[in-house]
Amino acid sequence: KKEIPAVNFIIHEIHCRRNIEICPYCSDSIPKSEMKNHIESEHVQVTCKCRMKMESSLLKDHEASSCPLRPVLCQFCDIQLAFSKLQEHELYCGARTEPCGRCGRNVLLRELKEHPRVCG
């Protein structure tokens, strides 16, 4: 899968056929001696804590960006909770109030950032 000078092509092709395999899962060129390790480390099926099955090479990205059980912080109270519970928690948490330091009115936490524009 790389460009080879024409004068080296036959020797290169013999070397590749003897030493390199194409991974049946990802189509990468892998040395034959490393193929078993490559498949076991990159393509073995694992189960995330959310019970979703995927290749082990995809687990880290899944846990960081799409797992419903990944930890996230509430924007109002900084409590860490599972992403799947965030919306319900923030609806409740954002409905709490705090007094405004300038006008003294009780302001919903979810409106606190906008409040200075309309304060007083």
Jmol script that loads the backbone (N, CA, C; Angstrom):
load data "model"
ATOM      1  N   LYS A   1       0.819  -1.204   0.000  1.00  0.00           N
ATOM      2  CA  LYS A   1       0.000   0.000   0.000  1.00  0.00           C
ATOM      3  C   LYS A   1       0.859   1.262   0.000  1.00  0.00           C
ATOM      4  N   LYS A   2       2.090   1.141  -0.400  1.00  0.00           N
ATOM      5  CA  LYS A   2       2.973   2.303  -0.485  1.00  0.00           C
ATOM      6  C   LYS A   2       3.639   2.299  -1.851  1.00  0.00           C
ATOM      7  N   GLU A   3       4.086   3.469  -2.270  1.00  0.00           N
ATOM      8  CA  GLU A   3       4.775   3.549  -3.550  1.00  0.00           C
ATOM      9  C   GLU A   3       6.194   3.017  -3.388  1.00  0.00           C
ATOM     10  N   ILE A   4       6.598   2.227  -4.368  1.00  0.00           N
ATOM     11  CA  ILE A   4       7.917   1.584  -4.358  1.00  0.00           C
ATOM     12  C   ILE A   4       8.601   1.918  -5.684  1.00  0.00           C
ATOM     13  N   PRO A   5       9.886   2.265  -5.640  1.00  0.00           N
ATOM     14  CA  PRO A   5      10.591   2.485  -6.913  1.00  0.00           C
ATOM     15  C   PRO A   5      10.529   1.216  -7.774  1.00  0.00           C
ATOM     16  N   ALA A   6      10.318   1.402  -9.057  1.00  0.00           N
ATOM     17  CA  ALA A   6      10.145   0.269  -9.977  1.00  0.00           C
ATOM     18  C   ALA A   6      11.309  -0.713  -9.906  1.00  0.00           C
ATOM     19  N   VAL A   7      12.542  -0.218  -9.721  1.00  0.00           N
ATOM     20  CA  VAL A   7      13.708  -1.118  -9.688  1.00  0.00           C
ATOM     21  C   VAL A   7      13.669  -2.049  -8.475  1.00  0.00           C
ATOM     22  N   ASN A   8      12.992  -1.643  -7.394  1.00  0.00           N
ATOM     23  CA  ASN A   8      12.925  -2.464  -6.174  1.00  0.00           C
ATOM     24  C   ASN A   8      11.638  -3.279  -6.074  1.00  0.00           C
ATOM     25  N   PHE A   9      10.745  -3.151  -7.034  1.00  0.00           N
ATOM     26  CA  PHE A   9       9.413  -3.705  -6.876  1.00  0.00           C
ATOM     27  C   PHE A   9       9.400  -5.215  -6.694  1.00  0.00           C
ATOM     28  N   ILE A  10      10.116  -5.949  -7.506  1.00  0.00           N
ATOM     29  CA  ILE A  10      10.084  -7.419  -7.420  1.00  0.00           C
ATOM     30  C   ILE A  10      10.620  -7.892  -6.076  1.00  0.00           C
ATOM     31  N   ILE A  11      11.722  -7.339  -5.625  1.00  0.00           N
ATOM     32  CA  ILE A  11      12.287  -7.728  -4.323  1.00  0.00           C
ATOM     33  C   ILE A  11      11.318  -7.344  -3.204  1.00  0.00           C
ATOM     34  N   HIS A  12      10.732  -6.162  -3.315  1.00  0.00           N
ATOM     35  CA  HIS A  12       9.780  -5.703  -2.303  1.00  0.00           C
ATOM     36  C   HIS A  12       8.554  -6.611  -2.255  1.00  0.00           C
ATOM     37  N   GLU A  13       8.041  -6.974  -3.413  1.00  0.00           N
ATOM     38  CA  GLU A  13       6.858  -7.834  -3.468  1.00  0.00           C
ATOM     39  C   GLU A  13       7.142  -9.204  -2.847  1.00  0.00           C
ATOM     40  N   ILE A  14       8.294  -9.765  -3.110  1.00  0.00           N
ATOM     41  CA  ILE A  14       8.672 -11.054  -2.513  1.00  0.00           C
ATOM     42  C   ILE A  14       8.754 -10.916  -0.994  1.00  0.00           C
ATOM     43  N   HIS A  15       9.371  -9.850  -0.524  1.00  0.00           N
ATOM     44  CA  HIS A  15       9.486  -9.600   0.918  1.00  0.00           C
ATOM     45  C   HIS A  15       8.094  -9.471   1.555  1.00  0.00           C
ATOM     46  N   CYS A  16       7.226  -8.714   0.957  1.00  0.00           N
ATOM     47  CA  CYS A  16       5.888  -8.500   1.517  1.00  0.00           C
ATOM     48  C   CYS A  16       5.095  -9.800   1.573  1.00  0.00           C
ATOM     49  N   ARG A  17       5.117 -10.565   0.500  1.00  0.00           N
ATOM     50  CA  ARG A  17       4.362 -11.830   0.485  1.00  0.00           C
ATOM     51  C   ARG A  17       4.861 -12.791   1.554  1.00  0.00           C
ATOM     52  N   ARG A  18       6.133 -12.732   1.840  1.00  0.00           N
ATOM     53  CA  ARG A  18       6.713 -13.633   2.832  1.00  0.00           C
ATOM     54  C   ARG A  18       6.478 -13.145   4.260  1.00  0.00           C
ATOM     55  N   ASN A  19       6.460 -11.828   4.482  1.00  0.00           N
ATOM     56  CA  ASN A  19       6.482 -11.284   5.842  1.00  0.00           C
ATOM     57  C   ASN A  19       5.263 -10.480   6.291  1.00  0.00           C
ATOM     58  N   ILE A  20       4.416 -10.080   5.375  1.00  0.00           N
ATOM     59  CA  ILE A  20       3.327  -9.163   5.710  1.00  0.00           C
ATOM     60  C   ILE A  20       1.975  -9.812   5.400  1.00  0.00           C
ATOM     61  N   GLU A  21       1.003  -9.556   6.279  1.00  0.00           N
ATOM     62  CA  GLU A  21      -0.387  -9.988   6.052  1.00  0.00           C
ATOM     63  C   GLU A  21      -1.288  -8.763   6.127  1.00  0.00           C
ATOM     64  N   ILE A  22      -2.422  -8.858   5.476  1.00  0.00           N
ATOM     65  CA  ILE A  22      -3.439  -7.812   5.574  1.00  0.00           C
ATOM     66  C   ILE A  22      -4.434  -8.260   6.637  1.00  0.00           C
ATOM     67  N   CYS A  23      -4.654  -7.416   7.625  1.00  0.00           N
ATOM     68  CA  CYS A  23      -5.595  -7.748   8.688  1.00  0.00           C
ATOM     69  C   CYS A  23      -6.999  -7.884   8.093  1.00  0.00           C
ATOM     70  N   PRO A  24      -7.682  -8.988   8.371  1.00  0.00           N
ATOM     71  CA  PRO A  24      -9.024  -9.171   7.806  1.00  0.00           C
ATOM     72  C   PRO A  24     -10.079  -8.230   8.403  1.00  0.00           C
ATOM     73  N   TYR A  25      -9.764  -7.586   9.524  1.00  0.00           N
ATOM     74  CA  TYR A  25     -10.721  -6.691  10.185  1.00  0.00           C
ATOM     75  C   TYR A  25     -10.542  -5.231   9.791  1.00  0.00           C
ATOM     76  N   CYS A  26      -9.285  -4.768   9.760  1.00  0.00           N
ATOM     77  CA  CYS A  26      -9.047  -3.339   9.510  1.00  0.00           C
ATOM     78  C   CYS A  26      -8.267  -3.057   8.234  1.00  0.00           C
ATOM     79  N   SER A  27      -7.826  -4.096   7.554  1.00  0.00           N
ATOM     80  CA  SER A  27      -7.080  -3.982   6.291  1.00  0.00           C
ATOM     81  C   SER A  27      -5.715  -3.319   6.433  1.00  0.00           C
ATOM     82  N   ASP A  28      -5.181  -3.218   7.648  1.00  0.00           N
ATOM     83  CA  ASP A  28      -3.827  -2.713   7.844  1.00  0.00           C
ATOM     84  C   ASP A  28      -2.817  -3.786   7.449  1.00  0.00           C
ATOM     85  N   SER A  29      -1.651  -3.341   7.027  1.00  0.00           N
ATOM     86  CA  SER A  29      -0.556  -4.267   6.742  1.00  0.00           C
ATOM     87  C   SER A  29       0.169  -4.554   8.051  1.00  0.00           C
ATOM     88  N   ILE A  30       0.215  -5.830   8.431  1.00  0.00           N
ATOM     89  CA  ILE A  30       0.787  -6.234   9.714  1.00  0.00           C
ATOM     90  C   ILE A  30       1.832  -7.316   9.461  1.00  0.00           C
ATOM     91  N   PRO A  31       2.999  -7.225  10.126  1.00  0.00           N
ATOM     92  CA  PRO A  31       3.957  -8.333  10.013  1.00  0.00           C
ATOM     93  C   PRO A  31       3.298  -9.635  10.467  1.00  0.00           C
ATOM     94  N   LYS A  32       3.550 -10.721   9.730  1.00  0.00           N
ATOM     95  CA  LYS A  32       2.921 -12.007  10.048  1.00  0.00           C
ATOM     96  C   LYS A  32       3.183 -12.420  11.489  1.00  0.00           C
ATOM     97  N   SER A  33       4.368 -12.127  11.989  1.00  0.00           N
ATOM     98  CA  SER A  33       4.715 -12.525  13.355  1.00  0.00           C
ATOM     99  C   SER A  33       3.905 -11.771  14.409  1.00  0.00           C
ATOM    100  N   GLU A  34       3.315 -10.643  14.042  1.00  0.00           N
ATOM    101  CA  GLU A  34       2.558  -9.824  14.985  1.00  0.00           C
ATOM    102  C   GLU A  34       1.043  -9.886  14.780  1.00  0.00           C
ATOM    103  N   MET A  35       0.590 -10.657  13.794  1.00  0.00           N
ATOM    104  CA  MET A  35      -0.836 -10.673  13.461  1.00  0.00           C
ATOM    105  C   MET A  35      -1.694 -11.164  14.624  1.00  0.00           C
ATOM    106  N   LYS A  36      -1.298 -12.255  15.268  1.00  0.00           N
ATOM    107  CA  LYS A  36      -2.095 -12.788  16.377  1.00  0.00           C
ATOM    108  C   LYS A  36      -2.229 -11.741  17.489  1.00  0.00           C
ATOM    109  N   ASN A  37      -1.111 -11.120  17.850  1.00  0.00           N
ATOM    110  CA  ASN A  37      -1.124 -10.073  18.889  1.00  0.00           C
ATOM    111  C   ASN A  37      -1.972  -8.880  18.454  1.00  0.00           C
ATOM    112  N   HIS A  38      -1.870  -8.487  17.178  1.00  0.00           N
ATOM    113  CA  HIS A  38      -2.662  -7.372  16.650  1.00  0.00           C
ATOM    114  C   HIS A  38      -4.149  -7.664  16.794  1.00  0.00           C
ATOM    115  N   ILE A  39      -4.584  -8.830  16.393  1.00  0.00           N
ATOM    116  CA  ILE A  39      -6.001  -9.182  16.465  1.00  0.00           C
ATOM    117  C   ILE A  39      -6.469  -9.239  17.917  1.00  0.00           C
ATOM    118  N   GLU A  40      -5.659  -9.814  18.790  1.00  0.00           N
ATOM    119  CA  GLU A  40      -6.043  -9.912  20.199  1.00  0.00           C
ATOM    120  C   GLU A  40      -6.089  -8.551  20.886  1.00  0.00           C
ATOM    121  N   SER A  41      -5.204  -7.650  20.515  1.00  0.00           N
ATOM    122  CA  SER A  41      -5.172  -6.355  21.194  1.00  0.00           C
ATOM    123  C   SER A  41      -6.105  -5.323  20.565  1.00  0.00           C
ATOM    124  N   GLU A  42      -6.364  -5.440  19.262  1.00  0.00           N
ATOM    125  CA  GLU A  42      -7.156  -4.420  18.573  1.00  0.00           C
ATOM    126  C   GLU A  42      -8.582  -4.851  18.231  1.00  0.00           C
ATOM    127  N   HIS A  43      -8.787  -6.127  17.991  1.00  0.00           N
ATOM    128  CA  HIS A  43     -10.078  -6.541  17.434  1.00  0.00           C
ATOM    129  C   HIS A  43     -10.882  -7.517  18.286  1.00  0.00           C
ATOM    130  N   VAL A  44     -10.358  -7.904  19.430  1.00  0.00           N
ATOM    131  CA  VAL A  44     -11.124  -8.798  20.292  1.00  0.00           C
ATOM    132  C   VAL A  44     -12.342  -8.041  20.814  1.00  0.00           C
ATOM    133  N   GLN A  45     -13.460  -8.739  20.949  1.00  0.00           N
ATOM    134  CA  GLN A  45     -14.691  -8.111  21.432  1.00  0.00           C
ATOM    135  C   GLN A  45     -14.631  -7.965  22.954  1.00  0.00           C
ATOM    136  N   VAL A  46     -14.966  -6.771  23.427  1.00  0.00           N
ATOM    137  CA  VAL A  46     -15.041  -6.509  24.863  1.00  0.00           C
ATOM    138  C   VAL A  46     -16.422  -5.927  25.159  1.00  0.00           C
ATOM    139  N   THR A  47     -16.805  -5.958  26.413  1.00  0.00           N
ATOM    140  CA  THR A  47     -18.089  -5.406  26.827  1.00  0.00           C
ATOM    141  C   THR A  47     -17.844  -4.232  27.764  1.00  0.00           C
ATOM    142  N   CYS A  48     -18.410  -3.098  27.421  1.00  0.00           N
ATOM    143  CA  CYS A  48     -18.318  -1.894  28.255  1.00  0.00           C
ATOM    144  C   CYS A  48     -19.222  -2.073  29.475  1.00  0.00           C
ATOM    145  N   LYS A  49     -19.002  -1.233  30.486  1.00  0.00           N
ATOM    146  CA  LYS A  49     -19.852  -1.283  31.687  1.00  0.00           C
ATOM    147  C   LYS A  49     -21.315  -0.993  31.363  1.00  0.00           C
ATOM    148  N   CYS A  50     -21.579  -0.381  30.203  1.00  0.00           N
ATOM    149  CA  CYS A  50     -22.967  -0.122  29.787  1.00  0.00           C
ATOM    150  C   CYS A  50     -23.555  -1.311  29.030  1.00  0.00           C
ATOM    151  N   ARG A  51     -22.795  -2.385  28.942  1.00  0.00           N
ATOM    152  CA  ARG A  51     -23.187  -3.652  28.307  1.00  0.00           C
ATOM    153  C   ARG A  51     -23.133  -3.633  26.785  1.00  0.00           C
ATOM    154  N   MET A  52     -22.567  -2.592  26.204  1.00  0.00           N
ATOM    155  CA  MET A  52     -22.407  -2.535  24.752  1.00  0.00           C
ATOM    156  C   MET A  52     -21.136  -3.295  24.377  1.00  0.00           C
ATOM    157  N   LYS A  53     -21.199  -4.103  23.308  1.00  0.00           N
ATOM    158  CA  LYS A  53     -20.040  -4.866  22.852  1.00  0.00           C
ATOM    159  C   LYS A  53     -19.389  -4.137  21.694  1.00  0.00           C
ATOM    160  N   MET A  54     -18.042  -4.179  21.684  1.00  0.00           N
ATOM    161  CA  MET A  54     -17.284  -3.511  20.627  1.00  0.00           C
ATOM    162  C   MET A  54     -15.865  -4.056  20.596  1.00  0.00           C
ATOM    163  N   GLU A  55     -15.113  -3.684  19.571  1.00  0.00           N
ATOM    164  CA  GLU A  55     -13.707  -4.056  19.512  1.00  0.00           C
ATOM    165  C   GLU A  55     -12.949  -3.302  20.595  1.00  0.00           C
ATOM    166  N   SER A  56     -11.946  -3.951  21.154  1.00  0.00           N
ATOM    167  CA  SER A  56     -11.189  -3.330  22.252  1.00  0.00           C
ATOM    168  C   SER A  56     -10.551  -2.006  21.843  1.00  0.00           C
ATOM    169  N   SER A  57     -10.182  -1.859  20.574  1.00  0.00           N
ATOM    170  CA  SER A  57      -9.559  -0.608  20.125  1.00  0.00           C
ATOM    171  C   SER A  57     -10.531   0.569  20.157  1.00  0.00           C
ATOM    172  N   LEU A  58     -11.830   0.295  20.187  1.00  0.00           N
ATOM    173  CA  LEU A  58     -12.836   1.361  20.196  1.00  0.00           C
ATOM    174  C   LEU A  58     -13.325   1.717  21.595  1.00  0.00           C
ATOM    175  N   LEU A  59     -12.964   0.897  22.581  1.00  0.00           N
ATOM    176  CA  LEU A  59     -13.500   1.075  23.930  1.00  0.00           C
ATOM    177  C   LEU A  59     -13.139   2.423  24.549  1.00  0.00           C
ATOM    178  N   LYS A  60     -11.892   2.836  24.438  1.00  0.00           N
ATOM    179  CA  LYS A  60     -11.458   4.087  25.082  1.00  0.00           C
ATOM    180  C   LYS A  60     -12.243   5.288  24.544  1.00  0.00           C
ATOM    181  N   ASP A  61     -12.416   5.377  23.221  1.00  0.00           N
ATOM    182  CA  ASP A  61     -13.197   6.478  22.642  1.00  0.00           C
ATOM    183  C   ASP A  61     -14.656   6.404  23.067  1.00  0.00           C
ATOM    184  N   HIS A  62     -15.205   5.193  23.096  1.00  0.00           N
ATOM    185  CA  HIS A  62     -16.600   5.010  23.526  1.00  0.00           C
ATOM    186  C   HIS A  62     -16.782   5.503  24.957  1.00  0.00           C
ATOM    187  N   GLU A  63     -15.886   5.082  25.852  1.00  0.00           N
ATOM    188  CA  GLU A  63     -16.000   5.487  27.258  1.00  0.00           C
ATOM    189  C   GLU A  63     -15.859   6.996  27.432  1.00  0.00           C
ATOM    190  N   ALA A  64     -15.066   7.626  26.573  1.00  0.00           N
ATOM    191  CA  ALA A  64     -14.833   9.066  26.708  1.00  0.00           C
ATOM    192  C   ALA A  64     -15.929   9.921  26.078  1.00  0.00           C
ATOM    193  N   SER A  65     -16.580   9.425  25.006  1.00  0.00           N
ATOM    194  CA  SER A  65     -17.487  10.328  24.305  1.00  0.00           C
ATOM    195  C   SER A  65     -18.913   9.842  24.080  1.00  0.00           C
ATOM    196  N   SER A  66     -19.164   8.550  24.112  1.00  0.00           N
ATOM    197  CA  SER A  66     -20.531   8.135  23.785  1.00  0.00           C
ATOM    198  C   SER A  66     -21.170   7.163  24.773  1.00  0.00           C
ATOM    199  N   CYS A  67     -20.433   6.705  25.762  1.00  0.00           N
ATOM    200  CA  CYS A  67     -21.004   5.774  26.733  1.00  0.00           C
ATOM    201  C   CYS A  67     -22.043   6.498  27.595  1.00  0.00           C
ATOM    202  N   PRO A  68     -23.247   5.939  27.720  1.00  0.00           N
ATOM    203  CA  PRO A  68     -24.254   6.604  28.560  1.00  0.00           C
ATOM    204  C   PRO A  68     -23.887   6.605  30.041  1.00  0.00           C
ATOM    205  N   LEU A  69     -22.898   5.788  30.428  1.00  0.00           N
ATOM    206  CA  LEU A  69     -22.475   5.752  31.828  1.00  0.00           C
ATOM    207  C   LEU A  69     -21.192   6.544  32.087  1.00  0.00           C
ATOM    208  N   ARG A  70     -20.712   7.278  31.068  1.00  0.00           N
ATOM    209  CA  ARG A  70     -19.485   8.060  31.266  1.00  0.00           C
ATOM    210  C   ARG A  70     -19.727   9.149  32.306  1.00  0.00           C
ATOM    211  N   PRO A  71     -18.742   9.445  33.130  1.00  0.00           N
ATOM    212  CA  PRO A  71     -18.931  10.465  34.164  1.00  0.00           C
ATOM    213  C   PRO A  71     -18.913  11.882  33.582  1.00  0.00           C
ATOM    214  N   VAL A  72     -19.846  12.700  34.020  1.00  0.00           N
ATOM    215  CA  VAL A  72     -19.922  14.111  33.624  1.00  0.00           C
ATOM    216  C   VAL A  72     -20.245  14.948  34.857  1.00  0.00           C
ATOM    217  N   LEU A  73     -19.990  16.246  34.771  1.00  0.00           N
ATOM    218  CA  LEU A  73     -20.265  17.148  35.886  1.00  0.00           C
ATOM    219  C   LEU A  73     -21.516  17.967  35.617  1.00  0.00           C
ATOM    220  N   CYS A  74     -22.333  18.131  36.636  1.00  0.00           N
ATOM    221  CA  CYS A  74     -23.493  19.019  36.557  1.00  0.00           C
ATOM    222  C   CYS A  74     -22.979  20.452  36.451  1.00  0.00           C
ATOM    223  N   GLN A  75     -23.540  21.223  35.533  1.00  0.00           N
ATOM    224  CA  GLN A  75     -23.094  22.604  35.351  1.00  0.00           C
ATOM    225  C   GLN A  75     -23.498  23.512  36.506  1.00  0.00           C
ATOM    226  N   PHE A  76     -24.426  23.072  37.340  1.00  0.00           N
ATOM    227  CA  PHE A  76     -24.903  23.917  38.425  1.00  0.00           C
ATOM    228  C   PHE A  76     -24.256  23.605  39.772  1.00  0.00           C
ATOM    229  N   CYS A  77     -23.978  22.311  40.035  1.00  0.00           N
ATOM    230  CA  CYS A  77     -23.462  21.962  41.366  1.00  0.00           C
ATOM    231  C   CYS A  77     -22.137  21.208  41.317  1.00  0.00           C
ATOM    232  N   ASP A  78     -21.619  20.931  40.124  1.00  0.00           N
ATOM    233  CA  ASP A  78     -20.349  20.227  39.939  1.00  0.00           C
ATOM    234  C   ASP A  78     -20.322  18.821  40.542  1.00  0.00           C
ATOM    235  N   ILE A  79     -21.462  18.206  40.755  1.00  0.00           N
ATOM    236  CA  ILE A  79     -21.507  16.812  41.191  1.00  0.00           C
ATOM    237  C   ILE A  79     -21.269  15.939  39.962  1.00  0.00           C
ATOM    238  N   GLN A  80     -20.466  14.900  40.130  1.00  0.00           N
ATOM    239  CA  GLN A  80     -20.203  13.981  39.039  1.00  0.00           C
ATOM    240  C   GLN A  80     -21.281  12.896  39.017  1.00  0.00           C
ATOM    241  N   LEU A  81     -21.845  12.654  37.823  1.00  0.00           N
ATOM    242  CA  LEU A  81     -22.859  11.627  37.671  1.00  0.00           C
ATOM    243  C   LEU A  81     -22.788  11.050  36.266  1.00  0.00           C
ATOM    244  N   ALA A  82     -23.511   9.962  36.021  1.00  0.00           N
ATOM    245  CA  ALA A  82     -23.522   9.323  34.710  1.00  0.00           C
ATOM    246  C   ALA A  82     -24.233  10.224  33.703  1.00  0.00           C
ATOM    247  N   PHE A  83     -23.715  10.244  32.475  1.00  0.00           N
ATOM    248  CA  PHE A  83     -24.293  11.073  31.418  1.00  0.00           C
ATOM    249  C   PHE A  83     -25.779  10.799  31.240  1.00  0.00           C
ATOM    250  N   SER A  84     -26.188   9.551  31.355  1.00  0.00           N
ATOM    251  CA  SER A  84     -27.592   9.189  31.161  1.00  0.00           C
ATOM    252  C   SER A  84     -28.509   9.825  32.208  1.00  0.00           C
ATOM    253  N   LYS A  85     -27.958  10.244  33.335  1.00  0.00           N
ATOM    254  CA  LYS A  85     -28.762  10.863  34.398  1.00  0.00           C
ATOM    255  C   LYS A  85     -28.630  12.387  34.413  1.00  0.00           C
ATOM    256  N   LEU A  86     -27.772  12.936  33.562  1.00  0.00           N
ATOM    257  CA  LEU A  86     -27.467  14.368  33.596  1.00  0.00           C
ATOM    258  C   LEU A  86     -28.682  15.247  33.308  1.00  0.00           C
ATOM    259  N   GLN A  87     -29.425  14.969  32.251  1.00  0.00           N
ATOM    260  CA  GLN A  87     -30.538  15.841  31.875  1.00  0.00           C
ATOM    261  C   GLN A  87     -31.577  15.929  32.994  1.00  0.00           C
ATOM    262  N   GLU A  88     -31.946  14.786  33.542  1.00  0.00           N
ATOM    263  CA  GLU A  88     -32.930  14.778  34.622  1.00  0.00           C
ATOM    264  C   GLU A  88     -32.407  15.537  35.845  1.00  0.00           C
ATOM    265  N   HIS A  89     -31.127  15.324  36.168  1.00  0.00           N
ATOM    266  CA  HIS A  89     -30.534  16.003  37.327  1.00  0.00           C
ATOM    267  C   HIS A  89     -30.490  17.511  37.106  1.00  0.00           C
ATOM    268  N   GLU A  90     -30.057  17.948  35.916  1.00  0.00           N
ATOM    269  CA  GLU A  90     -29.931  19.389  35.663  1.00  0.00           C
ATOM    270  C   GLU A  90     -31.292  20.089  35.607  1.00  0.00           C
ATOM    271  N   LEU A  91     -32.331  19.391  35.191  1.00  0.00           N
ATOM    272  CA  LEU A  91     -33.678  19.991  35.247  1.00  0.00           C
ATOM    273  C   LEU A  91     -34.046  20.324  36.683  1.00  0.00           C
ATOM    274  N   TYR A  92     -33.764  19.387  37.573  1.00  0.00           N
ATOM    275  CA  TYR A  92     -34.040  19.600  38.998  1.00  0.00           C
ATOM    276  C   TYR A  92     -33.078  20.624  39.588  1.00  0.00           C
ATOM    277  N   CYS A  93     -31.783  20.423  39.346  1.00  0.00           N
ATOM    278  CA  CYS A  93     -30.749  21.255  39.967  1.00  0.00           C
ATOM    279  C   CYS A  93     -30.828  22.706  39.483  1.00  0.00           C
ATOM    280  N   GLY A  94     -31.104  22.909  38.207  1.00  0.00           N
ATOM    281  CA  GLY A  94     -31.199  24.257  37.644  1.00  0.00           C
ATOM    282  C   GLY A  94     -32.420  25.013  38.116  1.00  0.00           C
ATOM    283  N   ALA A  95     -33.389  24.295  38.694  1.00  0.00           N
ATOM    284  CA  ALA A  95     -34.605  24.942  39.193  1.00  0.00           C
ATOM    285  C   ALA A  95     -34.430  25.475  40.616  1.00  0.00           C
ATOM    286  N   ARG A  96     -33.296  25.172  41.230  1.00  0.00           N
ATOM    287  CA  ARG A  96     -33.026  25.758  42.558  1.00  0.00           C
ATOM    288  C   ARG A  96     -32.754  27.244  42.372  1.00  0.00           C
ATOM    289  N   THR A  97     -32.887  28.018  43.446  1.00  0.00           N
ATOM    290  CA  THR A  97     -32.677  29.467  43.349  1.00  0.00           C
ATOM    291  C   THR A  97     -31.567  29.922  44.271  1.00  0.00           C
ATOM    292  N   GLU A  98     -31.006  31.058  43.905  1.00  0.00           N
ATOM    293  CA  GLU A  98     -30.023  31.757  44.740  1.00  0.00           C
ATOM    294  C   GLU A  98     -30.368  33.237  44.683  1.00  0.00           C
ATOM    295  N   PRO A  99     -30.157  33.953  45.772  1.00  0.00           N
ATOM    296  CA  PRO A  99     -30.449  35.391  45.729  1.00  0.00           C
ATOM    297  C   PRO A  99     -29.385  36.133  44.917  1.00  0.00           C
ATOM    298  N   CYS A 100     -29.839  37.086  44.137  1.00  0.00           N
ATOM    299  CA  CYS A 100     -28.930  37.922  43.354  1.00  0.00           C
ATOM    300  C   CYS A 100     -28.246  38.898  44.311  1.00  0.00           C
ATOM    301  N   GLY A 101     -26.947  39.047  44.190  1.00  0.00           N
ATOM    302  CA  GLY A 101     -26.190  39.947  45.050  1.00  0.00           C
ATOM    303  C   GLY A 101     -26.482  41.413  44.787  1.00  0.00           C
ATOM    304  N   ARG A 102     -27.013  41.763  43.616  1.00  0.00           N
ATOM    305  CA  ARG A 102     -27.294  43.156  43.279  1.00  0.00           C
ATOM    306  C   ARG A 102     -28.729  43.562  43.583  1.00  0.00           C
ATOM    307  N   CYS A 103     -29.697  42.728  43.116  1.00  0.00           N
ATOM    308  CA  CYS A 103     -31.098  43.147  43.280  1.00  0.00           C
ATOM    309  C   CYS A 103     -31.812  42.392  44.394  1.00  0.00           C
ATOM    310  N   GLY A 104     -31.206  41.323  44.907  1.00  0.00           N
ATOM    311  CA  GLY A 104     -31.789  40.581  46.008  1.00  0.00           C
ATOM    312  C   GLY A 104     -32.874  39.593  45.618  1.00  0.00           C
ATOM    313  N   ARG A 105     -33.301  39.571  44.342  1.00  0.00           N
ATOM    314  CA  ARG A 105     -34.336  38.629  43.909  1.00  0.00           C
ATOM    315  C   ARG A 105     -33.782  37.213  43.874  1.00  0.00           C
ATOM    316  N   ASN A 106     -34.636  36.235  44.136  1.00  0.00           N
ATOM    317  CA  ASN A 106     -34.249  34.842  43.977  1.00  0.00           C
ATOM    318  C   ASN A 106     -34.273  34.501  42.483  1.00  0.00           C
ATOM    319  N   VAL A 107     -33.149  33.962  42.005  1.00  0.00           N
ATOM    320  CA  VAL A 107     -32.988  33.677  40.577  1.00  0.00           C
ATOM    321  C   VAL A 107     -32.726  32.185  40.408  1.00  0.00           C
ATOM    322  N   LEU A 108     -33.388  31.566  39.414  1.00  0.00           N
ATOM    323  CA  LEU A 108     -33.130  30.163  39.099  1.00  0.00           C
ATOM    324  C   LEU A 108     -31.661  29.996  38.692  1.00  0.00           C
ATOM    325  N   LEU A 109     -31.034  28.926  39.137  1.00  0.00           N
ATOM    326  CA  LEU A 109     -29.634  28.699  38.787  1.00  0.00           C
ATOM    327  C   LEU A 109     -29.438  28.642  37.276  1.00  0.00           C
ATOM    328  N   ARG A 110     -30.402  28.053  36.547  1.00  0.00           N
ATOM    329  CA  ARG A 110     -30.240  27.963  35.098  1.00  0.00           C
ATOM    330  C   ARG A 110     -30.361  29.334  34.419  1.00  0.00           C
ATOM    331  N   GLU A 111     -30.874  30.341  35.131  1.00  0.00           N
ATOM    332  CA  GLU A 111     -31.002  31.695  34.571  1.00  0.00           C
ATOM    333  C   GLU A 111     -29.959  32.654  35.141  1.00  0.00           C
ATOM    334  N   LEU A 112     -29.091  32.159  36.012  1.00  0.00           N
ATOM    335  CA  LEU A 112     -28.129  33.016  36.701  1.00  0.00           C
ATOM    336  C   LEU A 112     -27.145  33.699  35.749  1.00  0.00           C
ATOM    337  N   LYS A 113     -26.737  33.032  34.696  1.00  0.00           N
ATOM    338  CA  LYS A 113     -25.793  33.631  33.738  1.00  0.00           C
ATOM    339  C   LYS A 113     -26.438  34.776  32.958  1.00  0.00           C
ATOM    340  N   GLU A 114     -27.726  34.654  32.643  1.00  0.00           N
ATOM    341  CA  GLU A 114     -28.459  35.675  31.893  1.00  0.00           C
ATOM    342  C   GLU A 114     -28.947  36.816  32.779  1.00  0.00           C
ATOM    343  N   HIS A 115     -29.075  36.561  34.065  1.00  0.00           N
ATOM    344  CA  HIS A 115     -29.698  37.525  34.971  1.00  0.00           C
ATOM    345  C   HIS A 115     -29.018  38.900  35.004  1.00  0.00           C
ATOM    346  N   PRO A 116     -27.700  39.014  34.996  1.00  0.00           N
ATOM    347  CA  PRO A 116     -27.093  40.355  35.042  1.00  0.00           C
ATOM    348  C   PRO A 116     -27.563  41.294  33.927  1.00  0.00           C
ATOM    349  N   ARG A 117     -27.977  40.763  32.772  1.00  0.00           N
ATOM    350  CA  ARG A 117     -28.476  41.616  31.691  1.00  0.00           C
ATOM    351  C   ARG A 117     -29.819  42.263  32.042  1.00  0.00           C
ATOM    352  N   VAL A 118     -30.632  41.568  32.845  1.00  0.00           N
ATOM    353  CA  VAL A 118     -31.972  42.079  33.167  1.00  0.00           C
ATOM    354  C   VAL A 118     -32.082  42.523  34.618  1.00  0.00           C
ATOM    355  N   CYS A 119     -31.001  42.447  35.351  1.00  0.00           N
ATOM    356  CA  CYS A 119     -31.011  42.759  36.784  1.00  0.00           C
ATOM    357  C   CYS A 119     -31.313  44.240  37.023  1.00  0.00           C
ATOM    358  N   GLY A 120     -32.192  44.483  37.969  1.00  0.00           N
ATOM    359  CA  GLY A 120     -32.482  45.849  38.388  1.00  0.00           C
ATOM    360  C   GLY A 120     -33.359  46.556  37.403  1.00  0.00           C
TER     361      GLY A 120
END
end "model"
wireframe off; spacefill off
backbone 0.3
color backbone group
